Amino acid sequence: MKELGMFLLLAGLIAMLAPFLLPGNFRFPLLDWMNNWGPTMAWVIKGGISLLGLVLWLRFRGRD
């Protein structure tokens, strides 16, 4: 679960930072589904994915 949490956290952070770091009209086809509900809901989804990943990682980080 710790690895899943880390993956979700990194995926959410990359999804949030990609529009600011990548030039122009570059789009991720796998992340375009979030934009179907508008920009506000896309940010909520990205934040939720990141938050869920952080919670999972913090909850299971001490276990092997």
PDB file of N, H, CA, C and O in Angstrom:
ATOM      1  N   MET A   1       0.817  -1.197   0.000  1.00  0.00           N
ATOM      2  CA  MET A   1       0.000   0.000   0.000  1.00  0.00           C
ATOM      3  C   MET A   1       0.861   1.263   0.000  1.00  0.00           C
ATOM      4  O   MET A   1       0.471   2.300  -0.536  1.00  0.00           O
ATOM      5  N   LYS A   2       2.036   1.151   0.611  1.00  0.00           N
ATOM      6  H   LYS A   2       2.353   0.309   1.047  1.00  0.00           H
ATOM      7  CA  LYS A   2       2.931   2.309   0.642  1.00  0.00           C
ATOM      8  C   LYS A   2       3.340   2.701  -0.770  1.00  0.00           C
ATOM      9  O   LYS A   2       3.405   3.886  -1.096  1.00  0.00           O
ATOM     10  N   GLU A   3       3.615   1.705  -1.608  1.00  0.00           N
ATOM     11  H   GLU A   3       3.562   0.742  -1.344  1.00  0.00           H
ATOM     12  CA  GLU A   3       4.024   1.981  -2.986  1.00  0.00           C
ATOM     13  C   GLU A   3       2.870   2.565  -3.793  1.00  0.00           C
ATOM     14  O   GLU A   3       3.072   3.468  -4.605  1.00  0.00           O
ATOM     15  N   LEU A   4       1.665   2.054  -3.575  1.00  0.00           N
ATOM     16  H   LEU A   4       1.501   1.321  -2.915  1.00  0.00           H
ATOM     17  CA  LEU A   4       0.484   2.600  -4.246  1.00  0.00           C
ATOM     18  C   LEU A   4       0.267   4.049  -3.839  1.00  0.00           C
ATOM     19  O   LEU A   4      -0.054   4.889  -4.679  1.00  0.00           O
ATOM     20  N   GLY A   5       0.438   4.345  -2.567  1.00  0.00           N
ATOM     21  H   GLY A   5       0.699   3.663  -1.884  1.00  0.00           H
ATOM     22  CA  GLY A   5       0.308   5.714  -2.086  1.00  0.00           C
ATOM     23  C   GLY A   5       1.329   6.639  -2.723  1.00  0.00           C
ATOM     24  O   GLY A   5       1.000   7.758  -3.118  1.00  0.00           O
ATOM     25  N   MET A   6       2.560   6.177  -2.822  1.00  0.00           N
ATOM     26  H   MET A   6       2.827   5.268  -2.501  1.00  0.00           H
ATOM     27  CA  MET A   6       3.608   6.992  -3.444  1.00  0.00           C
ATOM     28  C   MET A   6       3.300   7.228  -4.919  1.00  0.00           C
ATOM     29  O   MET A   6       3.487   8.332  -5.430  1.00  0.00           O
ATOM     30  N   PHE A   7       2.827   6.180  -5.600  1.00  0.00           N
ATOM     31  H   PHE A   7       2.676   5.283  -5.185  1.00  0.00           H
ATOM     32  CA  PHE A   7       2.477   6.319  -7.009  1.00  0.00           C
ATOM     33  C   PHE A   7       1.345   7.338  -7.198  1.00  0.00           C
ATOM     34  O   PHE A   7       1.429   8.202  -8.070  1.00  0.00           O
ATOM     35  N   LEU A   8       0.290   7.237  -6.384  1.00  0.00           N
ATOM     36  H   LEU A   8       0.222   6.534  -5.675  1.00  0.00           H
ATOM     37  CA  LEU A   8      -0.828   8.171  -6.509  1.00  0.00           C
ATOM     38  C   LEU A   8      -0.395   9.599  -6.182  1.00  0.00           C
ATOM     39  O   LEU A   8      -0.805  10.545  -6.854  1.00  0.00           O
ATOM     40  N   LEU A   9       0.418   9.748  -5.167  1.00  0.00           N
ATOM     41  H   LEU A   9       0.751   8.979  -4.620  1.00  0.00           H
ATOM     42  CA  LEU A   9       0.912  11.081  -4.798  1.00  0.00           C
ATOM     43  C   LEU A   9       1.717  11.693  -5.935  1.00  0.00           C
ATOM     44  O   LEU A   9       1.493  12.848  -6.299  1.00  0.00           O
ATOM     45  N   LEU A  10       2.647  10.937  -6.497  1.00  0.00           N
ATOM     46  H   LEU A  10       2.828   9.999  -6.201  1.00  0.00           H
ATOM     47  CA  LEU A  10       3.464  11.460  -7.592  1.00  0.00           C
ATOM     48  C   LEU A  10       2.636  11.713  -8.852  1.00  0.00           C
ATOM     49  O   LEU A  10       2.847  12.708  -9.546  1.00  0.00           O
ATOM     50  N   ALA A  11       1.700  10.817  -9.145  1.00  0.00           N
ATOM     51  H   ALA A  11       1.530  10.009  -8.581  1.00  0.00           H
ATOM     52  CA  ALA A  11       0.849  11.003 -10.324  1.00  0.00           C
ATOM     53  C   ALA A  11       0.004  12.267 -10.187  1.00  0.00           C
ATOM     54  O   ALA A  11      -0.145  13.023 -11.146  1.00  0.00           O
ATOM     55  N   GLY A  12      -0.543  12.493  -9.007  1.00  0.00           N
ATOM     56  H   GLY A  12      -0.422  11.878  -8.227  1.00  0.00           H
ATOM     57  CA  GLY A  12      -1.333  13.702  -8.785  1.00  0.00           C
ATOM     58  C   GLY A  12      -0.499  14.963  -8.882  1.00  0.00           C
ATOM     59  O   GLY A  12      -0.933  15.954  -9.469  1.00  0.00           O
ATOM     60  N   LEU A  13       0.693  14.933  -8.311  1.00  0.00           N
ATOM     61  H   LEU A  13       1.045  14.128  -7.835  1.00  0.00           H
ATOM     62  CA  LEU A  13       1.563  16.111  -8.372  1.00  0.00           C
ATOM     63  C   LEU A  13       2.026  16.403  -9.798  1.00  0.00           C
ATOM     64  O   LEU A  13       2.081  17.559 -10.218  1.00  0.00           O
ATOM     65  N   ILE A  14       2.356  15.349 -10.531  1.00  0.00           N
ATOM     66  H   ILE A  14       2.312  14.410 -10.189  1.00  0.00           H
ATOM     67  CA  ILE A  14       2.752  15.540 -11.926  1.00  0.00           C
ATOM     68  C   ILE A  14       1.591  16.098 -12.736  1.00  0.00           C
ATOM     69  O   ILE A  14       1.790  16.977 -13.575  1.00  0.00           O
ATOM     70  N   ALA A  15       0.383  15.599 -12.496  1.00  0.00           N
ATOM     71  H   ALA A  15       0.222  14.885 -11.815  1.00  0.00           H
ATOM     72  CA  ALA A  15      -0.792  16.093 -13.215  1.00  0.00           C
ATOM     73  C   ALA A  15      -1.054  17.565 -12.893  1.00  0.00           C
ATOM     74  O   ALA A  15      -1.509  18.320 -13.751  1.00  0.00           O
ATOM     75  N   MET A  16      -0.763  17.970 -11.647  1.00  0.00           N
ATOM     76  H   MET A  16      -0.393  17.356 -10.950  1.00  0.00           H
ATOM     77  CA  MET A  16      -0.977  19.369 -11.276  1.00  0.00           C
ATOM     78  C   MET A  16       0.093  20.291 -11.849  1.00  0.00           C
ATOM     79  O   MET A  16      -0.202  21.424 -12.230  1.00  0.00           O
ATOM     80  N   LEU A  17       1.326  19.815 -11.912  1.00  0.00           N
ATOM     81  H   LEU A  17       1.565  18.894 -11.603  1.00  0.00           H
ATOM     82  CA  LEU A  17       2.429  20.667 -12.347  1.00  0.00           C
ATOM     83  C   LEU A  17       2.655  20.668 -13.858  1.00  0.00           C
ATOM     84  O   LEU A  17       3.242  21.610 -14.390  1.00  0.00           O
ATOM     85  N   ALA A  18       2.204  19.645 -14.544  1.00  0.00           N
ATOM     86  H   ALA A  18       1.727  18.880 -14.112  1.00  0.00           H
ATOM     87  CA  ALA A  18       2.467  19.520 -15.978  1.00  0.00           C
ATOM     88  C   ALA A  18       1.989  20.714 -16.801  1.00  0.00           C
ATOM     89  O   ALA A  18       2.728  21.158 -17.679  1.00  0.00           O
ATOM     90  N   PRO A  19       0.794  21.258 -16.567  1.00  0.00           N
ATOM     91  CA  PRO A  19       0.381  22.402 -17.394  1.00  0.00           C
ATOM     92  C   PRO A  19       1.280  23.631 -17.238  1.00  0.00           C
ATOM     93  O   PRO A  19       1.371  24.451 -18.152  1.00  0.00           O
ATOM     94  N   PHE A  20       1.935  23.761 -16.099  1.00  0.00           N
ATOM     95  H   PHE A  20       1.861  23.095 -15.357  1.00  0.00           H
ATOM     96  CA  PHE A  20       2.791  24.915 -15.877  1.00  0.00           C
ATOM     97  C   PHE A  20       4.207  24.703 -16.398  1.00  0.00           C
ATOM     98  O   PHE A  20       4.893  25.664 -16.746  1.00  0.00           O
ATOM     99  N   LEU A  21       4.643  23.456 -16.451  1.00  0.00           N
ATOM    100  H   LEU A  21       4.085  22.676 -16.168  1.00  0.00           H
ATOM    101  CA  LEU A  21       6.023  23.163 -16.840  1.00  0.00           C
ATOM    102  C   LEU A  21       6.198  22.833 -18.312  1.00  0.00           C
ATOM    103  O   LEU A  21       7.279  23.024 -18.868  1.00  0.00           O
ATOM    104  N   LEU A  22       5.140  22.338 -18.948  1.00  0.00           N
ATOM    105  H   LEU A  22       4.262  22.182 -18.496  1.00  0.00           H
ATOM    106  CA  LEU A  22       5.246  21.938 -20.348  1.00  0.00           C
ATOM    107  C   LEU A  22       4.732  23.046 -21.252  1.00  0.00           C
ATOM    108  O   LEU A  22       3.766  23.727 -20.909  1.00  0.00           O
ATOM    109  N   PRO A  23       5.356  23.230 -22.384  1.00  0.00           N
ATOM    110  CA  PRO A  23       5.011  24.362 -23.250  1.00  0.00           C
ATOM    111  C   PRO A  23       3.697  24.174 -24.010  1.00  0.00           C
ATOM    112  O   PRO A  23       3.321  23.061 -24.379  1.00  0.00           O
ATOM    113  N   GLY A  24       3.030  25.269 -24.225  1.00  0.00           N
ATOM    114  H   GLY A  24       3.334  26.173 -23.925  1.00  0.00           H
ATOM    115  CA  GLY A  24       1.920  25.379 -25.167  1.00  0.00           C
ATOM    116  C   GLY A  24       0.784  24.405 -25.023  1.00  0.00           C
ATOM    117  O   GLY A  24       0.204  24.251 -23.948  1.00  0.00           O
ATOM    118  N   ASN A  25       0.474  23.747 -26.122  1.00  0.00           N
ATOM    119  H   ASN A  25       0.946  23.872 -26.995  1.00  0.00           H
ATOM    120  CA  ASN A  25      -0.713  22.912 -26.198  1.00  0.00           C
ATOM    121  C   ASN A  25      -0.427  21.437 -25.956  1.00  0.00           C
ATOM    122  O   ASN A  25      -1.209  20.587 -26.382  1.00  0.00           O
ATOM    123  N   PHE A  26       0.656  21.117 -25.294  1.00  0.00           N
ATOM    124  H   PHE A  26       1.291  21.808 -24.948  1.00  0.00           H
ATOM    125  CA  PHE A  26       0.964  19.716 -25.017  1.00  0.00           C
ATOM    126  C   PHE A  26      -0.076  19.146 -24.062  1.00  0.00           C
ATOM    127  O   PHE A  26      -0.367  19.736 -23.022  1.00  0.00           O
ATOM    128  N   ARG A  27      -0.637  17.990 -24.426  1.00  0.00           N
ATOM    129  H   ARG A  27      -0.402  17.510 -25.271  1.00  0.00           H
ATOM    130  CA  ARG A  27      -1.679  17.378 -23.603  1.00  0.00           C
ATOM    131  C   ARG A  27      -1.359  15.913 -23.367  1.00  0.00           C
ATOM    132  O   ARG A  27      -0.817  15.236 -24.242  1.00  0.00           O
ATOM    133  N   PHE A  28      -1.696  15.428 -22.182  1.00  0.00           N
ATOM    134  H   PHE A  28      -2.137  15.978 -21.472  1.00  0.00           H
ATOM    135  CA  PHE A  28      -1.570  14.022 -21.858  1.00  0.00           C
ATOM    136  C   PHE A  28      -2.886  13.327 -22.177  1.00  0.00           C
ATOM    137  O   PHE A  28      -3.897  13.632 -21.544  1.00  0.00           O
ATOM    138  N   PRO A  29      -2.913  12.416 -23.123  1.00  0.00           N
ATOM    139  CA  PRO A  29      -4.177  11.736 -23.459  1.00  0.00           C
ATOM    140  C   PRO A  29      -4.784  10.978 -22.284  1.00  0.00           C
ATOM    141  O   PRO A  29      -6.007  10.892 -22.175  1.00  0.00           O
ATOM    142  N   LEU A  30      -3.955  10.429 -21.408  1.00  0.00           N
ATOM    143  H   LEU A  30      -2.961  10.498 -21.497  1.00  0.00           H
ATOM    144  CA  LEU A  30      -4.486   9.680 -20.273  1.00  0.00           C
ATOM    145  C   LEU A  30      -5.078  10.585 -19.195  1.00  0.00           C
ATOM    146  O   LEU A  30      -5.852  10.120 -18.359  1.00  0.00           O
ATOM    147  N   LEU A  31      -4.728  11.860 -19.203  1.00  0.00           N
ATOM    148  H   LEU A  31      -4.099  12.238 -19.883  1.00  0.00           H
ATOM    149  CA  LEU A  31      -5.242  12.783 -18.194  1.00  0.00           C
ATOM    150  C   LEU A  31      -6.347  13.692 -18.717  1.00  0.00           C
ATOM    151  O   LEU A  31      -6.907  14.482 -17.958  1.00  0.00           O
ATOM    152  N   ASP A  32      -6.666  13.590 -19.995  1.00  0.00           N
ATOM    153  H   ASP A  32      -6.211  12.948 -20.612  1.00  0.00           H
ATOM    154  CA  ASP A  32      -7.686  14.472 -20.572  1.00  0.00           C
ATOM    155  C   ASP A  32      -9.087  14.217 -20.031  1.00  0.00           C
ATOM    156  O   ASP A  32      -9.935  15.108 -20.071  1.00  0.00           O
ATOM    157  N   TRP A  33      -9.341  13.014 -19.526  1.00  0.00           N
ATOM    158  H   TRP A  33      -8.652  12.290 -19.493  1.00  0.00           H
ATOM    159  CA  TRP A  33     -10.676  12.719 -19.021  1.00  0.00           C
ATOM    160  C   TRP A  33     -11.045  13.621 -17.845  1.00  0.00           C
ATOM    161  O   TRP A  33     -12.228  13.876 -17.617  1.00  0.00           O
ATOM    162  N   MET A  34     -10.062  14.106 -17.101  1.00  0.00           N
ATOM    163  H   MET A  34      -9.101  13.899 -17.286  1.00  0.00           H
ATOM    164  CA  MET A  34     -10.346  14.993 -15.967  1.00  0.00           C
ATOM    165  C   MET A  34     -10.911  16.327 -16.431  1.00  0.00           C
ATOM    166  O   MET A  34     -11.710  16.945 -15.727  1.00  0.00           O
ATOM    167  N   ASN A  35     -10.503  16.766 -17.598  1.00  0.00           N
ATOM    168  H   ASN A  35      -9.854  16.264 -18.169  1.00  0.00           H
ATOM    169  CA  ASN A  35     -10.941  18.073 -18.097  1.00  0.00           C
ATOM    170  C   ASN A  35     -12.352  18.050 -18.676  1.00  0.00           C
ATOM    171  O   ASN A  35     -12.897  19.103 -19.005  1.00  0.00           O
ATOM    172  N   ASN A  36     -12.952  16.864 -18.806  1.00  0.00           N
ATOM    173  H   ASN A  36     -12.509  16.008 -18.539  1.00  0.00           H
ATOM    174  CA  ASN A  36     -14.322  16.786 -19.323  1.00  0.00           C
ATOM    175  C   ASN A  36     -15.328  17.476 -18.414  1.00  0.00           C
ATOM    176  O   ASN A  36     -16.374  17.928 -18.881  1.00  0.00           O
ATOM    177  N   TRP A  37     -15.027  17.562 -17.120  1.00  0.00           N
ATOM    178  H   TRP A  37     -14.178  17.194 -16.741  1.00  0.00           H
ATOM    179  CA  TRP A  37     -15.946  18.180 -16.169  1.00  0.00           C
ATOM    180  C   TRP A  37     -15.588  19.620 -15.854  1.00  0.00           C
ATOM    181  O   TRP A  37     -16.187  20.225 -14.965  1.00  0.00           O
ATOM    182  N   GLY A  38     -14.637  20.171 -16.555  1.00  0.00           N
ATOM    183  H   GLY A  38     -14.150  19.680 -17.278  1.00  0.00           H
ATOM    184  CA  GLY A  38     -14.261  21.562 -16.358  1.00  0.00           C
ATOM    185  C   GLY A  38     -12.999  21.689 -15.534  1.00  0.00           C
ATOM    186  O   GLY A  38     -12.559  20.727 -14.904  1.00  0.00           O
ATOM    187  N   PRO A  39     -12.416  22.882 -15.540  1.00  0.00           N
ATOM    188  CA  PRO A  39     -11.132  23.080 -14.863  1.00  0.00           C
ATOM    189  C   PRO A  39     -11.210  22.956 -13.341  1.00  0.00           C
ATOM    190  O   PRO A  39     -10.272  22.458 -12.718  1.00  0.00           O
ATOM    191  N   THR A  40     -12.301  23.398 -12.741  1.00  0.00           N
ATOM    192  H   THR A  40     -13.062  23.803 -13.247  1.00  0.00           H
ATOM    193  CA  THR A  40     -12.415  23.313 -11.280  1.00  0.00           C
ATOM    194  C   THR A  40     -12.483  21.867 -10.825  1.00  0.00           C
ATOM    195  O   THR A  40     -11.794  21.474  -9.884  1.00  0.00           O
ATOM    196  N   MET A  41     -13.310  21.075 -11.488  1.00  0.00           N
ATOM    197  H   MET A  41     -13.870  21.394 -12.252  1.00  0.00           H
ATOM    198  CA  MET A  41     -13.433  19.669 -11.109  1.00  0.00           C
ATOM    199  C   MET A  41     -12.148  18.909 -11.406  1.00  0.00           C
ATOM    200  O   MET A  41     -11.804  17.975 -10.682  1.00  0.00           O
ATOM    201  N   ALA A  42     -11.431  19.298 -12.463  1.00  0.00           N
ATOM    202  H   ALA A  42     -11.710  20.057 -13.051  1.00  0.00           H
ATOM    203  CA  ALA A  42     -10.144  18.656 -12.763  1.00  0.00           C
ATOM    204  C   ALA A  42      -9.158  18.891 -11.620  1.00  0.00           C
ATOM    205  O   ALA A  42      -8.431  17.976 -11.232  1.00  0.00           O
ATOM    206  N   TRP A  43      -9.130  20.116 -11.076  1.00  0.00           N
ATOM    207  H   TRP A  43      -9.721  20.859 -11.392  1.00  0.00           H
ATOM    208  CA  TRP A  43      -8.247  20.395  -9.943  1.00  0.00           C
ATOM    209  C   TRP A  43      -8.676  19.627  -8.699  1.00  0.00           C
ATOM    210  O   TRP A  43      -7.832  19.196  -7.914  1.00  0.00           O
ATOM    211  N   VAL A  44      -9.981  19.454  -8.515  1.00  0.00           N
ATOM    212  H   VAL A  44     -10.667  19.804  -9.152  1.00  0.00           H
ATOM    213  CA  VAL A  44     -10.469  18.678  -7.369  1.00  0.00           C
ATOM    214  C   VAL A  44     -10.033  17.218  -7.495  1.00  0.00           C
ATOM    215  O   VAL A  44      -9.606  16.612  -6.513  1.00  0.00           O
ATOM    216  N   ILE A  45     -10.138  16.658  -8.688  1.00  0.00           N
ATOM    217  H   ILE A  45     -10.485  17.150  -9.486  1.00  0.00           H
ATOM    218  CA  ILE A  45      -9.728  15.269  -8.922  1.00  0.00           C
ATOM    219  C   ILE A  45      -8.229  15.115  -8.698  1.00  0.00           C
ATOM    220  O   ILE A  45      -7.797  14.174  -8.031  1.00  0.00           O
ATOM    221  N   LYS A  46      -7.437  16.021  -9.244  1.00  0.00           N
ATOM    222  H   LYS A  46      -7.788  16.785  -9.785  1.00  0.00           H
ATOM    223  CA  LYS A  46      -5.983  15.953  -9.070  1.00  0.00           C
ATOM    224  C   LYS A  46      -5.595  16.091  -7.602  1.00  0.00           C
ATOM    225  O   LYS A  46      -4.731  15.366  -7.109  1.00  0.00           O
ATOM    226  N   GLY A  47      -6.227  17.010  -6.921  1.00  0.00           N
ATOM    227  H   GLY A  47      -6.929  17.599  -7.322  1.00  0.00           H
ATOM    228  CA  GLY A  47      -5.956  17.181  -5.491  1.00  0.00           C
ATOM    229  C   GLY A  47      -6.391  15.973  -4.682  1.00  0.00           C
ATOM    230  O   GLY A  47      -5.704  15.574  -3.741  1.00  0.00           O
ATOM    231  N   GLY A  48      -7.529  15.388  -5.040  1.00  0.00           N
ATOM    232  H   GLY A  48      -8.087  15.713  -5.803  1.00  0.00           H
ATOM    233  CA  GLY A  48      -7.997  14.196  -4.343  1.00  0.00           C
ATOM    234  C   GLY A  48      -7.078  13.012  -4.536  1.00  0.00           C
ATOM    235  O   GLY A  48      -6.821  12.257  -3.598  1.00  0.00           O
ATOM    236  N   ILE A  49      -6.581  12.845  -5.752  1.00  0.00           N
ATOM    237  H   ILE A  49      -6.790  13.458  -6.514  1.00  0.00           H
ATOM    238  CA  ILE A  49      -5.633  11.757  -6.021  1.00  0.00           C
ATOM    239  C   ILE A  49      -4.361  11.970  -5.200  1.00  0.00           C
ATOM    240  O   ILE A  49      -3.834  11.025  -4.612  1.00  0.00           O
ATOM    241  N   SER A  50      -3.875  13.192  -5.159  1.00  0.00           N
ATOM    242  H   SER A  50      -4.303  13.960  -5.637  1.00  0.00           H
ATOM    243  CA  SER A  50      -2.664  13.491  -4.390  1.00  0.00           C
ATOM    244  C   SER A  50      -2.896  13.285  -2.898  1.00  0.00           C
ATOM    245  O   SER A  50      -2.048  12.720  -2.208  1.00  0.00           O
ATOM    246  N   LEU A  51      -4.030  13.737  -2.406  1.00  0.00           N
ATOM    247  H   LEU A  51      -4.719  14.197  -2.967  1.00  0.00           H
ATOM    248  CA  LEU A  51      -4.343  13.596  -0.992  1.00  0.00           C
ATOM    249  C   LEU A  51      -4.507  12.134  -0.606  1.00  0.00           C
ATOM    250  O   LEU A  51      -4.014  11.719   0.443  1.00  0.00           O
ATOM    251  N   LEU A  52      -5.183  11.351  -1.423  1.00  0.00           N
ATOM    252  H   LEU A  52      -5.584  11.688  -2.275  1.00  0.00           H
ATOM    253  CA  LEU A  52      -5.336   9.926  -1.152  1.00  0.00           C
ATOM    254  C   LEU A  52      -3.970   9.241  -1.132  1.00  0.00           C
ATOM    255  O   LEU A  52      -3.709   8.410  -0.262  1.00  0.00           O
ATOM    256  N   GLY A  53      -3.108   9.578  -2.073  1.00  0.00           N
ATOM    257  H   GLY A  53      -3.321  10.253  -2.779  1.00  0.00           H
ATOM    258  CA  GLY A  53      -1.771   9.011  -2.097  1.00  0.00           C
ATOM    259  C   GLY A  53      -0.973   9.368  -0.863  1.00  0.00           C
ATOM    260  O   GLY A  53      -0.271   8.523  -0.308  1.00  0.00           O
ATOM    261  N   LEU A  54      -1.073  10.623  -0.427  1.00  0.00           N
ATOM    262  H   LEU A  54      -1.643  11.310  -0.878  1.00  0.00           H
ATOM    263  CA  LEU A  54      -0.353  11.055   0.767  1.00  0.00           C
ATOM    264  C   LEU A  54      -0.855  10.321   2.004  1.00  0.00           C
ATOM    265  O   LEU A  54      -0.055   9.896   2.838  1.00  0.00           O
ATOM    266  N   VAL A  55      -2.166  10.169   2.131  1.00  0.00           N
ATOM    267  H   VAL A  55      -2.816  10.514   1.454  1.00  0.00           H
ATOM    268  CA  VAL A  55      -2.733   9.457   3.282  1.00  0.00           C
ATOM    269  C   VAL A  55      -2.284   8.002   3.293  1.00  0.00           C
ATOM    270  O   VAL A  55      -1.891   7.482   4.338  1.00  0.00           O
ATOM    271  N   LEU A  56      -2.339   7.340   2.140  1.00  0.00           N
ATOM    272  H   LEU A  56      -2.658   7.762   1.291  1.00  0.00           H
ATOM    273  CA  LEU A  56      -1.898   5.942   2.078  1.00  0.00           C
ATOM    274  C   LEU A  56      -0.415   5.812   2.411  1.00  0.00           C
ATOM    275  O   LEU A  56      -0.016   4.912   3.150  1.00  0.00           O
ATOM    276  N   TRP A  57       0.387   6.701   1.871  1.00  0.00           N
ATOM    277  H   TRP A  57       0.063   7.432   1.271  1.00  0.00           H
ATOM    278  CA  TRP A  57       1.822   6.630   2.131  1.00  0.00           C
ATOM    279  C   TRP A  57       2.130   6.872   3.614  1.00  0.00           C
ATOM    280  O   TRP A  57       2.934   6.149   4.202  1.00  0.00           O
ATOM    281  N   LEU A  58       1.502   7.873   4.214  1.00  0.00           N
ATOM    282  H   LEU A  58       0.848   8.460   3.736  1.00  0.00           H
ATOM    283  CA  LEU A  58       1.749   8.152   5.619  1.00  0.00           C
ATOM    284  C   LEU A  58       1.228   7.040   6.512  1.00  0.00           C
ATOM    285  O   LEU A  58       1.846   6.724   7.529  1.00  0.00           O
ATOM    286  N   ARG A  59       0.123   6.453   6.155  1.00  0.00           N
ATOM    287  H   ARG A  59      -0.379   6.709   5.329  1.00  0.00           H
ATOM    288  CA  ARG A  59      -0.484   5.388   6.968  1.00  0.00           C
ATOM    289  C   ARG A  59       0.369   4.119   6.968  1.00  0.00           C
ATOM    290  O   ARG A  59       0.473   3.446   7.993  1.00  0.00           O
ATOM    291  N   PHE A  60       0.979   3.788   5.831  1.00  0.00           N
ATOM    292  H   PHE A  60       0.895   4.335   4.998  1.00  0.00           H
ATOM    293  CA  PHE A  60       1.683   2.513   5.706  1.00  0.00           C
ATOM    294  C   PHE A  60       3.201   2.661   5.591  1.00  0.00           C
ATOM    295  O   PHE A  60       3.875   1.681   5.274  1.00  0.00           O
ATOM    296  N   ARG A  61       3.758   3.834   5.834  1.00  0.00           N
ATOM    297  H   ARG A  61       3.210   4.630   6.091  1.00  0.00           H
ATOM    298  CA  ARG A  61       5.197   4.022   5.624  1.00  0.00           C
ATOM    299  C   ARG A  61       6.069   3.273   6.617  1.00  0.00           C
ATOM    300  O   ARG A  61       7.207   2.943   6.283  1.00  0.00           O
ATOM    301  N   GLY A  62       5.594   2.992   7.808  1.00  0.00           N
ATOM    302  H   GLY A  62       4.669   3.260   8.078  1.00  0.00           H
ATOM    303  CA  GLY A  62       6.404   2.295   8.799  1.00  0.00           C
ATOM    304  C   GLY A  62       6.380   0.790   8.658  1.00  0.00           C
ATOM    305  O   GLY A  62       7.141   0.092   9.328  1.00  0.00           O
ATOM    306  N   ARG A  63       5.523   0.281   7.801  1.00  0.00           N
ATOM    307  H   ARG A  63       4.904   0.848   7.257  1.00  0.00           H
ATOM    308  CA  ARG A  63       5.405  -1.165   7.615  1.00  0.00           C
ATOM    309  C   ARG A  63       6.289  -1.635   6.473  1.00  0.00           C
ATOM    310  O   ARG A  63       6.570  -0.885   5.538  1.00  0.00           O
ATOM    311  N   ASP A  64       6.722  -2.878   6.560  1.00  0.00           N
ATOM    312  H   ASP A  64       6.494  -3.487   7.320  1.00  0.00           H
ATOM    313  CA  ASP A  64       7.548  -3.438   5.483  1.00  0.00           C
ATOM    314  C   ASP A  64       6.751  -4.284   4.551  1.00  0.00           C
ATOM    315  O   ASP A  64       7.296  -4.829   3.592  1.00  0.00           O
TER     316      ASP A  64
END
